[in-house]
Amino acid sequence: MTITRHQLPGDAWADLRDTADVSERLRRPIKAIQMKLARDPAFAGVVAKAKADGVASMADIDETEAADMATAIGEESLALMDDLSDRLILSRVAGWSFGPEVTADALLDLPGGAYDALKELCAEDGLQAGPDFAPSTDPASPTGPSTV
C-alpha cells in the first residue's frame, strides 16, 4: 500500500492512500454517485459547457461563474457532488493531524481551508476512476468490439 503525506493549511497534514489501494467497499458508493450524476441532464450540460470553455478546475472560474453553474446544476446534484467529495476524501485519507479517527463527522468538522485542500487533492484522480463509457475494442467482449 502506498501512502503519501500531504501538508494542509497551517501545520495540518493528511496521509493519502494511492487510488489503486482504495477498497472496493469504498469505491462502490463513489461509482453509484457518479452514475447518478451522469444521468442528470442539467449536470451533463454544465460539465459539457465547462469542458468547451476550457475549465479544468474551480480555479479556472470566478465566483459568478461558479454560482451560475451551481444554479444550473440544481440542489439535488449539488448535494450529490458534496457527498461524492466527502466519499472521495474518506476513501483516500488513511490518517491526519485532526485526531485518531477519519470519519464523516470528523471530516465535516475540519476547518474550511483543510477541507478544500483535501477535496482538491482527492478529486485529482478520484473522478477518473468512475464508469468507463468508452467503446470496447476487446474482441472477446460479449457484445463484440465497438466500432463507434
VMD Tcl script that builds the backbone (N, CA, C; Angstrom):
set m [mol new atoms 444]
animate dup $m
set s [atomselect $m all]
$s set {name element resname resid chain x y z} {
  {N N MET 1 A 0.849 -1.177 0.000}
  {CA C MET 1 A 0.000 0.000 0.000}
  {C C MET 1 A 0.892 1.236 0.000}
  {N N THR 2 A 0.555 2.175 -0.861}
  {CA C THR 2 A 1.309 3.416 -0.957}
  {C C THR 2 A 0.549 4.526 -0.242}
  {N N ILE 3 A 1.212 5.166 0.720}
  {CA C ILE 3 A 0.624 6.278 1.456}
  {C C ILE 3 A 1.594 7.447 1.384}
  {N N THR 4 A 1.054 8.617 1.055}
  {CA C THR 4 A 1.870 9.816 0.909}
  {C C THR 4 A 1.329 10.901 1.824}
  {N N ARG 5 A 2.226 11.546 2.568}
  {CA C ARG 5 A 1.816 12.636 3.451}
  {C C ARG 5 A 1.744 13.939 2.661}
  {N N HIS 6 A 0.664 14.675 2.877}
  {CA C HIS 6 A 0.449 15.964 2.228}
  {C C HIS 6 A 0.236 17.029 3.287}
  {N N GLN 7 A 0.879 18.160 3.098}
  {CA C GLN 7 A 0.702 19.297 4.017}
  {C C GLN 7 A -0.592 20.002 3.671}
  {N N LEU 8 A -1.317 20.388 4.694}
  {CA C LEU 8 A -2.553 21.141 4.561}
  {C C LEU 8 A -2.322 22.523 5.156}
  {N N PRO 9 A -3.240 23.446 4.994}
  {CA C PRO 9 A -3.054 24.785 5.565}
  {C C PRO 9 A -2.708 24.722 7.060}
  {N N GLY 10 A -1.886 25.648 7.476}
  {CA C GLY 10 A -1.416 25.653 8.858}
  {C C GLY 10 A -0.385 24.557 9.033}
  {N N ASP 11 A -0.372 23.951 10.181}
  {CA C ASP 11 A 0.551 22.847 10.432}
  {C C ASP 11 A -0.108 21.487 10.234}
  {N N ALA 12 A -1.262 21.459 9.612}
  {CA C ALA 12 A -2.017 20.220 9.439}
  {C C ALA 12 A -1.418 19.367 8.325}
  {N N TRP 13 A -1.735 18.077 8.369}
  {CA C TRP 13 A -1.304 17.133 7.345}
  {C C TRP 13 A -2.332 16.029 7.199}
  {N N ALA 14 A -2.257 15.336 6.071}
  {CA C ALA 14 A -3.094 14.158 5.840}
  {C C ALA 14 A -2.278 13.134 5.073}
  {N N ASP 15 A -2.416 11.886 5.466}
  {CA C ASP 15 A -1.782 10.777 4.762}
  {C C ASP 15 A -2.802 10.192 3.794}
  {N N LEU 16 A -2.482 10.242 2.495}
  {CA C LEU 16 A -3.412 9.746 1.477}
  {C C LEU 16 A -2.927 8.437 0.891}
  {N N ARG 17 A -3.846 7.486 0.802}
  {CA C ARG 17 A -3.517 6.227 0.132}
  {C C ARG 17 A -3.663 6.441 -1.371}
  {N N ASP 18 A -2.912 5.704 -2.129}
  {CA C ASP 18 A -2.984 5.750 -3.588}
  {C C ASP 18 A -4.370 5.271 -4.024}
  {N N THR 19 A -4.884 5.815 -5.105}
  {CA C THR 19 A -6.216 5.421 -5.572}
  {C C THR 19 A -6.294 3.928 -5.865}
  {N N ALA 20 A -5.190 3.330 -6.281}
  {CA C ALA 20 A -5.178 1.891 -6.567}
  {C C ALA 20 A -5.361 1.060 -5.300}
  {N N ASP 21 A -5.141 1.656 -4.138}
  {CA C ASP 21 A -5.252 0.938 -2.870}
  {C C ASP 21 A -6.601 1.129 -2.180}
  {N N VAL 22 A -7.506 1.869 -2.797}
  {CA C VAL 22 A -8.828 2.093 -2.206}
  {C C VAL 22 A -9.643 0.808 -2.363}
  {N N SER 23 A -10.263 0.376 -1.273}
  {CA C SER 23 A -11.024 -0.876 -1.291}
  {C C SER 23 A -12.290 -0.751 -2.138}
  {N N GLU 24 A -12.761 -1.888 -2.593}
  {CA C GLU 24 A -13.995 -1.917 -3.377}
  {C C GLU 24 A -15.179 -1.435 -2.538}
  {N N ARG 25 A -15.165 -1.707 -1.226}
  {CA C ARG 25 A -16.231 -1.253 -0.333}
  {C C ARG 25 A -16.365 0.268 -0.370}
  {N N LEU 26 A -15.244 0.970 -0.518}
  {CA C LEU 26 A -15.268 2.431 -0.573}
  {C C LEU 26 A -15.497 2.950 -1.997}
  {N N ARG 27 A -15.108 2.160 -2.997}
  {CA C ARG 27 A -15.269 2.593 -4.389}
  {C C ARG 27 A -16.711 2.510 -4.886}
  {N N ARG 28 A -17.453 1.499 -4.464}
  {CA C ARG 28 A -18.807 1.293 -4.997}
  {C C ARG 28 A -19.747 2.467 -4.770}
  {N N PRO 29 A -19.809 3.031 -3.560}
  {CA C PRO 29 A -20.706 4.199 -3.396}
  {C C PRO 29 A -20.279 5.387 -4.254}
  {N N ILE 30 A -18.981 5.521 -4.481}
  {CA C ILE 30 A -18.479 6.600 -5.336}
  {C C ILE 30 A -18.958 6.390 -6.768}
  {N N LYS 31 A -18.862 5.167 -7.253}
  {CA C LYS 31 A -19.335 4.861 -8.608}
  {C C LYS 31 A -20.840 5.095 -8.734}
  {N N ALA 32 A -21.593 4.734 -7.694}
  {CA C ALA 32 A -23.043 4.919 -7.729}
  {C C ALA 32 A -23.397 6.404 -7.837}
  {N N ILE 33 A -22.700 7.235 -7.103}
  {CA C ILE 33 A -22.946 8.681 -7.167}
  {C C ILE 33 A -22.567 9.206 -8.549}
  {N N GLN 34 A -21.454 8.742 -9.080}
  {CA C GLN 34 A -21.039 9.183 -10.409}
  {C C GLN 34 A -22.085 8.804 -11.459}
  {N N MET 35 A -22.682 7.630 -11.328}
  {CA C MET 35 A -23.721 7.209 -12.273}
  {C C MET 35 A -24.956 8.104 -12.156}
  {N N LYS 36 A -25.350 8.441 -10.920}
  {CA C LYS 36 A -26.495 9.337 -10.732}
  {C C LYS 36 A -26.232 10.688 -11.382}
  {N N LEU 37 A -25.028 11.198 -11.189}
  {CA C LEU 37 A -24.691 12.491 -11.790}
  {C C LEU 37 A -24.651 12.393 -13.308}
  {N N ALA 38 A -24.142 11.291 -13.830}
  {CA C ALA 38 A -24.051 11.117 -15.282}
  {C C ALA 38 A -25.436 11.084 -15.931}
  {N N ARG 39 A -26.447 10.623 -15.187}
  {CA C ARG 39 A -27.813 10.549 -15.725}
  {C C ARG 39 A -28.555 11.881 -15.634}
  {N N ASP 40 A -28.010 12.852 -14.948}
  {CA C ASP 40 A -28.681 14.145 -14.761}
  {C C ASP 40 A -28.372 15.059 -15.949}
  {N N PRO 41 A -29.364 15.366 -16.788}
  {CA C PRO 41 A -29.114 16.187 -17.980}
  {C C PRO 41 A -28.571 17.582 -17.646}
  {N N ALA 42 A -29.042 18.184 -16.553}
  {CA C ALA 42 A -28.556 19.518 -16.186}
  {C C ALA 42 A -27.074 19.449 -15.816}
  {N N PHE 43 A -26.703 18.438 -15.063}
  {CA C PHE 43 A -25.304 18.265 -14.676}
  {C C PHE 43 A -24.448 18.023 -15.921}
  {N N ALA 44 A -24.910 17.140 -16.798}
  {CA C ALA 44 A -24.171 16.836 -18.030}
  {C C ALA 44 A -23.994 18.093 -18.878}
  {N N GLY 45 A -25.014 18.936 -18.940}
  {CA C GLY 45 A -24.925 20.173 -19.706}
  {C C GLY 45 A -23.893 21.136 -19.146}
  {N N VAL 46 A -23.860 21.258 -17.817}
  {CA C VAL 46 A -22.885 22.141 -17.183}
  {C C VAL 46 A -21.465 21.613 -17.407}
  {N N VAL 47 A -21.286 20.305 -17.283}
  {CA C VAL 47 A -19.964 19.712 -17.500}
  {C C VAL 47 A -19.525 19.908 -18.948}
  {N N ALA 48 A -20.431 19.694 -19.891}
  {CA C ALA 48 A -20.100 19.868 -21.314}
  {C C ALA 48 A -19.710 21.313 -21.611}
  {N N LYS 49 A -20.458 22.258 -21.043}
  {CA C LYS 49 A -20.137 23.664 -21.264}
  {C C LYS 49 A -18.788 24.021 -20.646}
  {N N ALA 50 A -18.528 23.508 -19.449}
  {CA C ALA 50 A -17.252 23.787 -18.789}
  {C C ALA 50 A -16.088 23.237 -19.617}
  {N N LYS 51 A -16.253 22.023 -20.144}
  {CA C LYS 51 A -15.200 21.436 -20.992}
  {C C LYS 51 A -14.981 22.285 -22.234}
  {N N ALA 52 A -16.080 22.709 -22.860}
  {CA C ALA 52 A -15.990 23.528 -24.068}
  {C C ALA 52 A -15.313 24.866 -23.781}
  {N N ASP 53 A -15.524 25.388 -22.568}
  {CA C ASP 53 A -14.919 26.665 -22.168}
  {C C ASP 53 A -13.494 26.500 -21.649}
  {N N GLY 54 A -13.002 25.258 -21.605}
  {CA C GLY 54 A -11.637 25.011 -21.153}
  {C C GLY 54 A -11.457 25.035 -19.641}
  {N N VAL 55 A -12.539 24.808 -18.897}
  {CA C VAL 55 A -12.452 24.798 -17.435}
  {C C VAL 55 A -11.923 23.437 -16.987}
  {N N ALA 56 A -10.770 23.449 -16.326}
  {CA C ALA 56 A -10.181 22.203 -15.828}
  {C C ALA 56 A -10.385 22.042 -14.329}
  {N N SER 57 A -10.545 23.157 -13.622}
  {CA C SER 57 A -10.767 23.102 -12.179}
  {C C SER 57 A -11.513 24.359 -11.749}
  {N N MET 58 A -11.938 24.366 -10.498}
  {CA C MET 58 A -12.666 25.524 -9.978}
  {C C MET 58 A -11.791 26.780 -9.984}
  {N N ALA 59 A -10.490 26.610 -9.982}
  {CA C ALA 59 A -9.586 27.763 -10.017}
  {C C ALA 59 A -9.681 28.506 -11.357}
  {N N ASP 60 A -10.238 27.836 -12.379}
  {CA C ASP 60 A -10.344 28.438 -13.708}
  {C C ASP 60 A -11.565 29.335 -13.881}
  {N N ILE 61 A -12.431 29.405 -12.864}
  {CA C ILE 61 A -13.636 30.217 -12.993}
  {C C ILE 61 A -13.747 31.188 -11.828}
  {N N ASP 62 A -14.515 32.251 -12.062}
  {CA C ASP 62 A -14.697 33.224 -10.984}
  {C C ASP 62 A -15.956 32.879 -10.182}
  {N N GLU 63 A -16.208 33.653 -9.158}
  {CA C GLU 63 A -17.310 33.377 -8.233}
  {C C GLU 63 A -18.674 33.431 -8.927}
  {N N THR 64 A -18.842 34.367 -9.850}
  {CA C THR 64 A -20.115 34.496 -10.565}
  {C C THR 64 A -20.360 33.264 -11.432}
  {N N GLU 65 A -19.330 32.816 -12.143}
  {CA C GLU 65 A -19.470 31.622 -12.981}
  {C C GLU 65 A -19.781 30.400 -12.130}
  {N N ALA 66 A -19.138 30.288 -10.965}
  {CA C ALA 66 A -19.396 29.168 -10.067}
  {C C ALA 66 A -20.846 29.180 -9.592}
  {N N ALA 67 A -21.351 30.357 -9.261}
  {CA C ALA 67 A -22.738 30.477 -8.815}
  {C C ALA 67 A -23.703 30.120 -9.941}
  {N N ASP 68 A -23.392 30.546 -11.157}
  {CA C ASP 68 A -24.236 30.210 -12.312}
  {C C ASP 68 A -24.257 28.699 -12.550}
  {N N MET 69 A -23.090 28.065 -12.417}
  {CA C MET 69 A -23.006 26.614 -12.593}
  {C C MET 69 A -23.820 25.903 -11.517}
  {N N ALA 70 A -23.695 26.349 -10.283}
  {CA C ALA 70 A -24.426 25.728 -9.166}
  {C C ALA 70 A -25.929 25.850 -9.375}
  {N N THR 71 A -26.373 27.003 -9.846}
  {CA C THR 71 A -27.795 27.219 -10.101}
  {C C THR 71 A -28.284 26.299 -11.213}
  {N N ALA 72 A -27.502 26.168 -12.267}
  {CA C ALA 72 A -27.882 25.317 -13.397}
  {C C ALA 72 A -27.915 23.841 -13.011}
  {N N ILE 73 A -27.016 23.438 -12.138}
  {CA C ILE 73 A -26.942 22.027 -11.726}
  {C C ILE 73 A -28.129 21.650 -10.848}
  {N N GLY 74 A -28.494 22.518 -9.940}
  {CA C GLY 74 A -29.628 22.242 -9.061}
  {C C GLY 74 A -29.206 21.645 -7.728}
  {N N GLU 75 A -30.121 21.727 -6.764}
  {CA C GLU 75 A -29.837 21.319 -5.393}
  {C C GLU 75 A -29.500 19.838 -5.255}
  {N N GLU 76 A -30.238 18.977 -5.947}
  {CA C GLU 76 A -30.012 17.535 -5.802}
  {C C GLU 76 A -28.618 17.138 -6.283}
  {N N SER 77 A -28.226 17.638 -7.439}
  {CA C SER 77 A -26.900 17.302 -7.956}
  {C C SER 77 A -25.799 17.940 -7.125}
  {N N LEU 78 A -26.039 19.141 -6.599}
  {CA C LEU 78 A -25.043 19.762 -5.715}
  {C C LEU 78 A -24.849 18.918 -4.458}
  {N N ALA 79 A -25.943 18.391 -3.910}
  {CA C ALA 79 A -25.838 17.521 -2.738}
  {C C ALA 79 A -25.077 16.246 -3.085}
  {N N LEU 80 A -25.340 15.692 -4.268}
  {CA C LEU 80 A -24.598 14.502 -4.708}
  {C C LEU 80 A -23.107 14.811 -4.859}
  {N N MET 81 A -22.795 15.994 -5.379}
  {CA C MET 81 A -21.389 16.377 -5.537}
  {C C MET 81 A -20.708 16.519 -4.177}
  {N N ASP 82 A -21.415 17.085 -3.196}
  {CA C ASP 82 A -20.853 17.169 -1.846}
  {C C ASP 82 A -20.604 15.781 -1.274}
  {N N ASP 83 A -21.574 14.886 -1.454}
  {CA C ASP 83 A -21.427 13.515 -0.968}
  {C C ASP 83 A -20.268 12.818 -1.679}
  {N N LEU 84 A -20.157 13.049 -2.975}
  {CA C LEU 84 A -19.055 12.463 -3.743}
  {C C LEU 84 A -17.713 12.960 -3.218}
  {N N SER 85 A -17.593 14.256 -2.993}
  {CA C SER 85 A -16.345 14.815 -2.462}
  {C C SER 85 A -16.000 14.203 -1.115}
  {N N ASP 86 A -16.991 14.109 -0.228}
  {CA C ASP 86 A -16.747 13.530 1.096}
  {C C ASP 86 A -16.287 12.077 0.975}
  {N N ARG 87 A -16.943 11.318 0.133}
  {CA C ARG 87 A -16.589 9.900 -0.016}
  {C C ARG 87 A -15.208 9.731 -0.653}
  {N N LEU 88 A -14.869 10.595 -1.606}
  {CA C LEU 88 A -13.529 10.535 -2.187}
  {C C LEU 88 A -12.471 10.811 -1.128}
  {N N ILE 89 A -12.713 11.821 -0.306}
  {CA C ILE 89 A -11.759 12.153 0.760}
  {C C ILE 89 A -11.648 10.990 1.735}
  {N N LEU 90 A -12.773 10.479 2.201}
  {CA C LEU 90 A -12.759 9.397 3.182}
  {C C LEU 90 A -12.142 8.115 2.623}
  {N N SER 91 A -12.246 7.910 1.314}
  {CA C SER 91 A -11.650 6.715 0.716}
  {C C SER 91 A -10.129 6.815 0.617}
  {N N ARG 92 A -9.619 8.030 0.545}
  {CA C ARG 92 A -8.181 8.217 0.352}
  {C C ARG 92 A -7.415 8.520 1.631}
  {N N VAL 93 A -8.043 9.168 2.624}
  {CA C VAL 93 A -7.322 9.589 3.822}
  {C C VAL 93 A -7.136 8.392 4.754}
  {N N ALA 94 A -5.883 8.047 4.982}
  {CA C ALA 94 A -5.534 6.947 5.880}
  {C C ALA 94 A -5.275 7.454 7.295}
  {N N GLY 95 A -4.971 8.730 7.426}
  {CA C GLY 95 A -4.723 9.339 8.725}
  {C C GLY 95 A -4.523 10.826 8.543}
  {N N TRP 96 A -4.660 11.567 9.642}
  {CA C TRP 96 A -4.486 13.016 9.558}
  {C C TRP 96 A -4.163 13.596 10.913}
  {N N SER 97 A -3.831 14.865 10.920}
  {CA C SER 97 A -3.440 15.540 12.158}
  {C C SER 97 A -4.632 16.044 12.954}
  {N N PHE 98 A -5.841 15.713 12.541}
  {CA C PHE 98 A -7.044 16.220 13.197}
  {C C PHE 98 A -7.611 15.254 14.228}
  {N N GLY 99 A -6.898 14.220 14.548}
  {CA C GLY 99 A -7.355 13.254 15.540}
  {C C GLY 99 A -7.153 11.839 15.049}
  {N N PRO 100 A -7.452 10.883 15.930}
  {CA C PRO 100 A -7.156 9.488 15.596}
  {C C PRO 100 A -8.106 8.856 14.587}
  {N N GLU 101 A -9.307 9.392 14.451}
  {CA C GLU 101 A -10.286 8.767 13.564}
  {C C GLU 101 A -10.585 9.633 12.345}
  {N N VAL 102 A -10.636 8.971 11.197}
  {CA C VAL 102 A -11.045 9.622 9.954}
  {C C VAL 102 A -12.480 9.174 9.704}
  {N N THR 103 A -13.421 10.044 10.046}
  {CA C THR 103 A -14.842 9.716 9.908}
  {C C THR 103 A -15.552 10.849 9.171}
  {N N ALA 104 A -16.763 10.578 8.747}
  {CA C ALA 104 A -17.562 11.605 8.065}
  {C C ALA 104 A -17.824 12.786 8.990}
  {N N ASP 105 A -18.109 12.513 10.261}
  {CA C ASP 105 A -18.349 13.603 11.204}
  {C C ASP 105 A -17.098 14.438 11.409}
  {N N ALA 106 A -15.948 13.764 11.558}
  {CA C ALA 106 A -14.691 14.492 11.747}
  {C C ALA 106 A -14.372 15.322 10.509}
  {N N LEU 107 A -14.662 14.773 9.328}
  {CA C LEU 107 A -14.416 15.493 8.081}
  {C C LEU 107 A -15.216 16.800 8.040}
  {N N LEU 108 A -16.468 16.738 8.450}
  {CA C LEU 108 A -17.315 17.930 8.415}
  {C C LEU 108 A -16.938 18.961 9.471}
  {N N ASP 109 A -16.142 18.558 10.449}
  {CA C ASP 109 A -15.672 19.487 11.480}
  {C C ASP 109 A -14.324 20.120 11.148}
  {N N LEU 110 A -13.742 19.765 10.001}
  {CA C LEU 110 A -12.448 20.330 9.616}
  {C C LEU 110 A -12.582 21.817 9.309}
  {N N PRO 111 A -11.503 22.581 9.500}
  {CA C PRO 111 A -11.513 23.972 9.033}
  {C C PRO 111 A -11.709 23.986 7.507}
  {N N GLY 112 A -12.366 25.026 7.021}
  {CA C GLY 112 A -12.677 25.116 5.594}
  {C C GLY 112 A -11.475 24.965 4.682}
  {N N GLY 113 A -10.356 25.598 5.043}
  {CA C GLY 113 A -9.166 25.505 4.194}
  {C C GLY 113 A -8.628 24.093 4.098}
  {N N ALA 114 A -8.660 23.361 5.202}
  {CA C ALA 114 A -8.179 21.976 5.205}
  {C C ALA 114 A -9.112 21.099 4.375}
  {N N TYR 115 A -10.430 21.291 4.544}
  {CA C TYR 115 A -11.391 20.524 3.758}
  {C C TYR 115 A -11.190 20.793 2.264}
  {N N ASP 116 A -11.074 22.070 1.896}
  {CA C ASP 116 A -10.904 22.424 0.483}
  {C C ASP 116 A -9.635 21.817 -0.099}
  {N N ALA 117 A -8.546 21.828 0.683}
  {CA C ALA 117 A -7.294 21.241 0.205}
  {C C ALA 117 A -7.449 19.735 0.002}
  {N N LEU 118 A -8.100 19.056 0.942}
  {CA C LEU 118 A -8.324 17.614 0.799}
  {C C LEU 118 A -9.234 17.317 -0.386}
  {N N LYS 119 A -10.241 18.131 -0.552}
  {CA C LYS 119 A -11.166 17.954 -1.671}
  {C C LYS 119 A -10.410 18.022 -2.998}
  {N N GLU 120 A -9.547 18.998 -3.117}
  {CA C GLU 120 A -8.771 19.145 -4.345}
  {C C GLU 120 A -7.789 17.995 -4.526}
  {N N LEU 121 A -7.086 17.620 -3.465}
  {CA C LEU 121 A -6.127 16.516 -3.542}
  {C C LEU 121 A -6.796 15.199 -3.924}
  {N N CYS 122 A -7.946 14.930 -3.341}
  {CA C CYS 122 A -8.606 13.643 -3.543}
  {C C CYS 122 A -9.401 13.577 -4.837}
  {N N ALA 123 A -9.773 14.715 -5.388}
  {CA C ALA 123 A -10.524 14.729 -6.642}
  {C C ALA 123 A -9.616 14.561 -7.853}
  {N N GLU 124 A -8.331 14.794 -7.690}
  {CA C GLU 124 A -7.409 14.731 -8.835}
  {C C GLU 124 A -7.527 13.433 -9.598}
  {N N ASP 125 A -7.518 12.304 -8.906}
  {CA C ASP 125 A -7.610 11.007 -9.563}
  {C C ASP 125 A -8.956 10.342 -9.355}
  {N N GLY 126 A -9.685 10.780 -8.348}
  {CA C GLY 126 A -10.911 10.106 -7.958}
  {C C GLY 126 A -11.974 10.052 -9.016}
  {N N LEU 127 A -12.194 11.131 -9.713}
  {CA C LEU 127 A -13.253 11.142 -10.708}
  {C C LEU 127 A -12.889 10.335 -11.942}
  {N N GLN 128 A -11.601 10.143 -12.171}
  {CA C GLN 128 A -11.186 9.349 -13.321}
  {C C GLN 128 A -11.428 7.866 -13.096}
  {N N ALA 129 A -11.686 7.474 -11.855}
  {CA C ALA 129 A -11.925 6.071 -11.546}
  {C C ALA 129 A -13.394 5.697 -11.745}
  {N N GLY 130 A -14.194 6.592 -12.302}
  {CA C GLY 130 A -15.616 6.355 -12.474}
  {C C GLY 130 A -15.925 5.419 -13.621}
  {N N PRO 131 A -17.198 5.294 -13.953}
  {CA C PRO 131 A -17.608 4.387 -15.015}
  {C C PRO 131 A -16.966 4.768 -16.346}
  {N N ASP 132 A -16.581 3.763 -17.101}
  {CA C ASP 132 A -15.960 3.989 -18.399}
  {C C ASP 132 A -16.980 3.673 -19.480}
  {N N PHE 133 A -17.426 4.724 -20.185}
  {CA C PHE 133 A -18.420 4.546 -21.229}
  {C C PHE 133 A -17.773 4.490 -22.625}
  {N N ALA 134 A -16.474 4.361 -22.675}
  {CA C ALA 134 A -15.773 4.297 -23.953}
  {C C ALA 134 A -16.128 2.992 -24.668}
  {N N PRO 135 A -16.141 3.022 -25.999}
  {CA C PRO 135 A -16.436 1.803 -26.746}
  {C C PRO 135 A -15.379 0.733 -26.487}
  {N N SER 136 A -15.813 -0.504 -26.459}
  {CA C SER 136 A -14.899 -1.617 -26.245}
  {C C SER 136 A -14.240 -2.010 -27.562}
  {N N THR 137 A -12.953 -2.276 -27.504}
  {CA C THR 137 A -12.234 -2.789 -28.681}
  {C C THR 137 A -11.805 -4.226 -28.439}
  {N N ASP 138 A -12.268 -4.811 -27.331}
  {CA C ASP 138 A -11.895 -6.169 -26.961}
  {C C ASP 138 A -12.660 -7.165 -27.824}
  {N N PRO 139 A -11.947 -7.978 -28.613}
  {CA C PRO 139 A -12.643 -8.953 -29.465}
  {C C PRO 139 A -13.407 -9.998 -28.652}
  {N N ALA 140 A -13.036 -10.188 -27.370}
  {CA C ALA 140 A -13.711 -11.173 -26.530}
  {C C ALA 140 A -14.926 -10.580 -25.822}
  {N N SER 141 A -15.250 -9.329 -26.092}
  {CA C SER 141 A -16.390 -8.682 -25.457}
  {C C SER 141 A -17.669 -9.434 -25.797}
  {N N PRO 142 A -18.556 -9.644 -24.812}
  {CA C PRO 142 A -19.786 -10.381 -25.113}
  {C C PRO 142 A -20.675 -9.692 -26.147}
  {N N THR 143 A -20.499 -8.396 -26.335}
  {CA C THR 143 A -21.302 -7.696 -27.353}
  {C C THR 143 A -20.475 -7.405 -28.610}
  {N N GLY 144 A -19.261 -7.913 -28.658}
  {CA C GLY 144 A -18.403 -7.688 -29.812}
  {C C GLY 144 A -17.730 -6.348 -29.742}
  {N N PRO 145 A -16.648 -6.171 -30.467}
  {CA C PRO 145 A -15.938 -4.883 -30.450}
  {C C PRO 145 A -16.818 -3.775 -31.010}
  {N N SER 146 A -16.726 -2.626 -30.408}
  {CA C SER 146 A -17.491 -1.481 -30.862}
  {C C SER 146 A -16.694 -0.731 -31.915}
  {N N THR 147 A -17.364 -0.300 -32.928}
  {CA C THR 147 A -16.701 0.457 -33.986}
  {C C THR 147 A -17.133 1.909 -33.973}
  {N N VAL 148 A -17.873 2.289 -32.952}
  {CA C VAL 148 A -18.389 3.657 -32.879}
  {C C VAL 148 A -17.310 4.605 -32.425}
}
mol reanalyze $m
mol bondsrecalc $m
mol representation Tube
mol addrep $m
